[in-house]
Amino acid sequence: RDNDKRMNDAPAHGSISSFQAFAMSIASRVGTGNLAGVASAIALGGPGAVFWMWVIAILGAASAFVESTLAQLFKVKGDKSFMGGPAYYILKGLHKRWWAVTFAVLITLTFGFAFNSVQSNTISDALASSFAVPREATAWALCLLTLAVICGGVQRISRVSEIVVPVMAIAYIVLAAVIIVMNIGRFPEILMLIVSNAFGADEVLGGTVGAAMVMGIKRGLFSNEAGMGSTPHAHALAKVEKPHDQGTVAMVGMFIDTFVVLTLTALVVISTLYAGNGILAQGAVDGVTKTNMAQIAFGMVFGESLGNGFVAICLLFFAFSTILGWN
């Protein structure tokens, strides 16, 4: 309580608003996992994987609340902004310096190099296949754009995020909703397909329930990042009255990531490629891979060129904002 009061009374210079922290956390969550990741989960685990994505998101909301609240409780005042995250509450709360240092090193390697490589590679794949942009050109452009933003510190990252994130999310939600409305008559069939693929007797005997569960949990965690310790760094930067206020904001971020963006992608893919007269329902799978399912799904409604281009642009903004958030 004393630490909370000290932080609230601290000068606001360098701090960011709760919405800016929310936008940064959404930028970190909403990335390739919400497009290519969902398609990959459905391709490898079937439509039932979506059900397990929902389950892991509900459980993960508690993790998101706790880790972001702790980040606020144990944040410290830096020269230019607040600083906080798992390394800080491990050090200050559990008094385990070796554990805090280990976490700091591992998360830097994991998100700074490995996970960012996944995002940048997906961007280059999408732009190369849709617009024939050379991969080297994409790599240089990403490096320069990322450098220009992150050199401005967390304030510039937060300002870019609060502009880019709402615009890209609204555009994607609108077009995905158009496809869903066009296939609204198949909605009961889609829900039945998701549930039956997750629990059906045939799927149990065939062993596909396990595949759906594994893929749903894996891809769901990669998408929502609950408990991974990444988004608390953004939530620790916010200046709020009570720590649990930001924890609640983190839970809202989980909801938007999984039950809005991820679910819309899943419904678009299933309604066009699986339900009704979908090409996968008919067994025609030539040219359909786990990486281009989202593009084919949008292309079936808006035309191949427009569908591929739209998904490629969405991937660009989704993945680039994630790179900024992780940095």
Disulfide bonds with the S-S distance in Angstrom:
none
